[in-house]
């Protein structure tokens, strides 16, 4: 087979999908000592990622996603590196790059939902461009990787691409090893937790409505929303304040130790999302013994199996009822905790990396 030169586009290493890329690089270094890898990173990330294996070389890539520089300069950089294979860790890439490529497509959520944090016209234009890019990339890639069967089926339907060229490699959740750190003001309280971004498809507006309904029977219950503060979180926080909805806590970014404590001490982890490619936070909550109450939309039933208590995410009453059942039914709650730990153990980052390496070998 011989040694190959493989480029991994890791520009999103510090983004919301960065966990996938970070774990892939970690395990590839342990299992592949034959191929030579060039790992492309944003200049600001170069110092923060150092390889453990001599056949992995970091290289700065100054071209941001969704820019003209990506289409022109990035293509020129790739052409100059003369790789046997490029693995793009996201859909966004130079569409006129004609070398052999594998692309990971995490989901098609961006095609279907707007983002009020962005300029509406600019976002609509980018959405149209993105639709074209997804279709083009799906057809020109030698292979495509998706994190769930749901995304594979979605992509086959949307891009009319051969399902045989798409490999599903499930992601995984690992236990947080940092020492648990109690969240100020939450000790001794019963609280629900959501972790993630506040964009519209995450469905936090309906979660807050369901929480308002729950307060009629659980007046002391708290809702804890965990995630980096941005314009969307500020909009939601302003609405909550204007409506004088009590007991909603916006934590902003939290440390790993604090996140672990929140998972381990919450009454339930609630995941109301309308669209996911894998649903990693719910699985991470399961690792730490949180009972998970989840939307039945897109890939979530596939990933969580019998280990979550599901609801229709468009139905606020159904959401409130499902959460209430977990809060009040001890047997249900305990069953979810035990099933959740078992379910999380089915997934492995190492296996994901091994399957990815199989894809590389298959197409080169």
C-alpha positions in Angstrom: 0.0 0.0 0.0 2.9 2.4 0.8 3.0 5.6 2.7 0.6 8.4 1.6 0.6 12.1 2.2 -2.8 13.0 3.8 -3.9 16.5 4.5 -6.5 17.1 7.3 -8.3 20.4 7.2 -8.6 21.1 10.9 -9.5 24.8 10.7 -12.6 24.2 12.9 -10.5 22.7 15.7 -11.7 25.4 18.2 -15.3 25.7 16.8 -18.5 23.9 17.9 -17.6 20.8 15.8 -14.0 20.9 17.0 -14.4 18.0 19.4 -14.8 15.6 16.5 -11.6 16.9 14.8 -9.6 16.9 18.1 -10.5 13.3 18.9 -9.9 12.2 15.3 -6.4 13.6 15.4 -5.7 12.2 18.8 -6.6 8.7 17.9 -5.2 8.7 14.4 -1.8 9.5 15.9 -2.0 6.4 18.0 -3.1 4.0 15.2 -1.4 5.3 12.0 2.4 5.5 11.9 2.7 4.8 8.2 1.1 7.7 6.4 2.4 11.3 6.6 -0.2 13.9 7.7 -0.2 17.6 7.3 -2.7 19.2 9.7 -4.0 22.5 8.5 -4.9 24.9 11.4 -5.9 28.5 11.7 -2.8 30.6 12.6 -4.1 31.4 16.1 -4.5 27.6 16.8 -1.0 26.6 15.6 0.6 27.0 19.1 -2.3 25.3 20.8 -2.0 22.0 19.0 1.2 20.0 19.0 1.4 16.5 17.5 2.5 13.5 19.6 3.6 11.6 16.6 6.4 12.5 14.2 4.4 11.7 11.1 2.0 14.5 11.9 3.0 18.1 10.9 0.9 21.2 11.8 0.8 23.9 9.1 -0.9 27.4 9.2 -3.9 27.9 6.9 -4.9 31.6 7.0 -8.1 31.2 4.9 -11.3 31.4 6.9 -14.5 29.5 6.1 -17.1 31.1 3.7 -14.6 33.6 2.2 -13.2 34.3 -1.3 -9.8 33.5 0.1 -10.9 30.0 0.8 -12.0 29.5 -2.8 -8.8 30.9 -4.3 -5.9 31.1 -1.8 -6.8 27.9 0.0 -7.1 26.0 -3.3 -3.6 27.3 -4.2 -2.2 26.2 -0.9 -3.7 22.7 -1.3 -2.5 22.4 -4.9 1.0 23.3 -3.7 1.1 20.6 -1.0 0.4 17.8 -3.6 -1.4 15.5 -1.3 -2.6 12.0 -2.1 -5.8 12.8 -0.1 -7.4 15.7 1.6 -9.9 15.2 4.5 -12.1 18.2 4.8 -13.5 18.2 8.3 -16.5 20.3 7.2 -18.5 21.0 4.0 -17.0 24.4 3.4 -14.0 24.0 1.1 -12.6 25.2 -2.3 -15.2 23.8 -4.7 -12.7 23.9 -7.6 -10.1 21.8 -5.8 -9.9 18.6 -7.9 -7.6 16.5 -5.9 -8.9 13.3 -4.1 -10.9 14.3 -1.1 -13.0 12.9 1.7 -15.5 15.3 3.4 -17.2 15.0 6.7 -20.7 16.5 6.6 -22.0 16.9 10.1 -25.6 17.8 9.3 -27.7 20.0 6.9 -29.1 22.2 9.6 -27.7 25.4 8.1 -29.8 24.8 5.0 -33.0 24.8 6.9 -32.8 27.4 9.7 -32.1 31.1 9.8 -30.0 32.8 12.5 -31.3 36.1 13.9 -27.8 36.9 15.1 -26.7 37.4 11.5 -27.8 39.9 8.8 -30.9 38.4 7.3 -30.1 39.1 3.6 -26.5 38.1 3.9 -27.4 34.9 5.7 -30.1 34.1 3.0 -27.5 34.6 0.3 -24.9 32.4 2.1 -27.6 29.8 2.6 -28.1 29.6 -1.2 -24.4 29.4 -1.8 -24.1 26.7 0.9 -26.8 24.6 -0.8 -24.8 24.7 -4.0 -21.5 23.9 -2.1 -23.1 20.9 -0.4 -24.3 19.4 -3.6 -21.0 20.1 -5.4 -18.9 18.7 -2.5 -21.1 15.6 -2.2 -20.6 14.7 -5.8 -16.9 15.5 -6.1 -15.7 13.9 -2.9 -14.3 10.4 -3.3 -16.1 9.5 0.0 -18.3 11.3 2.5 -18.4 10.7 6.3 -21.5 11.5 8.4 -22.0 11.1 12.2 -25.3 9.3 11.9 -27.5 7.3 9.6 -30.0 10.1 9.7 -27.5 12.6 8.2 -26.5 10.0 5.6 -30.2 9.5 4.5 -30.8 13.3 4.6 -27.8 13.9 2.3 -28.7 11.2 -0.1 -32.1 12.8 -0.5 -30.9 16.4 -0.7 -27.8 16.0 -2.9 -29.0 12.9 -4.9 -25.7 11.2 -4.1 -24.9 7.5 -4.2 -25.4 6.1 -0.6 -22.5 3.7 -1.1 -19.9 6.5 -1.0 -21.2 7.6 2.5 -19.7 6.1 5.6 -21.4 6.6 9.0 -18.8 7.0 11.8 -20.5 7.6 15.1 -19.0 10.1 17.5 -18.7 9.4 21.2 -18.8 11.0 24.7 -16.1 10.6 27.3 -16.3 11.2 31.0 -15.0 14.7 32.1 -12.0 14.0 34.3 -11.7 17.5 35.9 -12.8 17.6 39.5 -16.5 18.6 39.9 -16.9 22.2 40.8 -20.2 23.3 42.3 -22.1 26.0 40.4 -22.6 29.0 42.7 -26.2 29.4 43.9 -27.4 26.0 42.6 -26.3 23.7 45.4 -29.4 22.2 47.2 -31.7 23.2 44.3 -33.6 21.1 41.8 -32.6 22.2 38.3 -32.9 21.3 34.6 -29.9 21.7 32.4 -29.4 22.5 28.7 -25.9 22.8 27.2 -25.2 24.3 23.8 -25.7 27.2 21.4 -28.9 29.3 21.5 -29.6 29.4 17.7 -33.3 29.0 16.6 -33.1 25.2 15.7 -32.0 24.6 19.3 -35.6 25.4 20.3 -34.9 27.2 23.5 -37.9 29.5 23.2 -40.2 26.4 23.5 -38.1 25.0 26.3 -38.6 28.2 28.3 -42.4 28.0 27.6 -42.4 24.4 28.9 -40.5 25.5 32.0 -43.1 28.2 32.7 -45.8 25.5 32.5 -43.8 23.3 34.9 -43.4 26.0 37.5 -47.2 25.7 38.3 -46.4 22.3 39.9 -42.7 22.8 40.6 -42.4 26.4 41.9 -38.8 26.0 43.1 -37.4 24.3 39.9 -34.6 26.1 38.1 -33.7 26.1 34.4 -30.0 26.4 33.8 -28.9 27.3 30.2 -25.2 26.7 29.6 -23.3 28.2 26.7 -21.0 31.0 25.5 -22.9 34.3 25.7 -23.7 35.7 22.2 -26.3 37.9 20.6 -28.9 35.1 20.5 -28.4 34.3 24.2 -28.6 38.0 25.0 -31.9 38.2 23.1 -33.4 35.2 25.0 -32.1 36.6 28.3 -33.7 40.0 27.6 -37.1 38.3 26.8 -36.9 36.3 30.0 -36.2 39.4 32.0 -39.0 41.5 30.3 -41.5 38.7 31.0 -40.2 38.4 34.6 -39.8 34.7 34.3 -38.0 33.7 37.5 -35.5 30.9 38.0 -33.9 30.9 34.6 -30.1 30.9 35.0 -27.8 31.9 32.1 -24.3 30.7 33.1 -22.3 31.7 30.0 -19.2 29.6 29.4 -18.4 27.1 32.2 -15.3 25.2 33.0 -15.2 21.4 32.5 -15.3 20.8 36.2 -18.4 23.0 36.6 -20.0 21.3 33.6 -19.4 17.9 35.2 -21.0 19.1 38.4 -24.1 20.3 36.5 -24.5 17.0 34.7 -24.1 15.0 37.9 -26.5 17.1 40.0 -29.3 18.1 37.6 -32.8 16.7 37.9 -32.7 16.2 34.2 -30.8 17.1 31.1 -33.2 18.5 28.5 -32.4 18.6 24.8 -35.3 20.2 22.9 -33.4 20.6 19.5 -35.3 20.5 16.2 -32.2 19.4 14.2 -29.0 17.6 15.1 -26.3 15.6 13.3 -25.3 13.5 16.4 -26.4 15.2 19.6 -23.2 14.9 21.6 -24.2 16.9 24.8 -27.1 14.5 25.6 -24.7 11.6 25.4 -22.2 13.4 27.6 -24.9 14.0 30.1 -25.7 10.2 30.1 -22.0 9.4 30.8 -22.3 11.5 34.0 -25.6 9.9 35.2 -28.1 12.6 34.1 -31.6 11.4 33.1 -32.1 12.7 29.5 -35.4 14.1 28.2 -35.0 14.7 24.5 -36.7 15.8 21.3 -37.7 12.9 19.0 -36.5 14.9 15.9 -33.8 14.0 13.3 -31.0 11.7 14.6 -31.7 11.8 18.4 -33.7 8.6 18.7 -31.1 6.8 16.6 -28.2 8.0 18.9 -30.0 7.8 22.3 -32.0 4.6 21.6 -34.1 3.6 24.7 -32.0 5.7 27.0 -33.9 9.0 26.7 -37.5 10.0 27.4 -38.8 11.6 24.2 -41.2 14.4 23.3 -42.4 16.2 20.2 -40.2 19.4 20.1 -42.9 21.5 18.5 -45.4 20.7 21.2 -44.7 22.7 24.4 -47.3 20.8 26.5 -45.7 17.4 25.4 -42.3 18.8 26.4 -43.5 19.9 29.8 -45.3 16.6 30.4 -42.2 14.5 29.5 -40.0 16.6 31.8 -42.6 16.3 34.6 -42.7 12.5 34.2 -39.0 12.3 34.8 -39.1 14.7 37.7 -42.0 12.7 39.5 -41.5 9.1 38.5 -38.5 7.6 40.4 -38.5 4.3 38.6 -38.5 6.0 35.2 -35.7 8.3 36.3 -33.5 5.5 37.6 -34.2 3.5 34.5 -33.0 6.4 32.3 -29.8 6.9 34.4 -28.9 3.2 34.0 -29.8 3.0 30.3 -28.0 6.2 29.6 -24.7 4.9 31.0 -25.1 1.7 29.0 -26.0 3.6 25.8 -23.0 6.0 26.1 -20.6 3.0 26.3 -21.7 1.8 22.8 -19.8 4.7 21.2 -16.0 5.0 20.8 -13.8 7.8 19.4 -11.1 5.2 18.8 -13.5 3.2 16.6 -14.5 6.4 14.8 -10.8 7.1 14.0 -10.3 3.5 12.9 -13.3 3.6 10.5 -12.0 7.0 9.2 -8.6 5.5 8.4 -10.4 2.6 6.6 -12.1 5.3 4.4 -8.7 6.9 3.7 -7.2 3.5 2.7 -10.3 2.7 0.6 -10.1 5.8 -1.6 -6.3 6.0 -1.9 
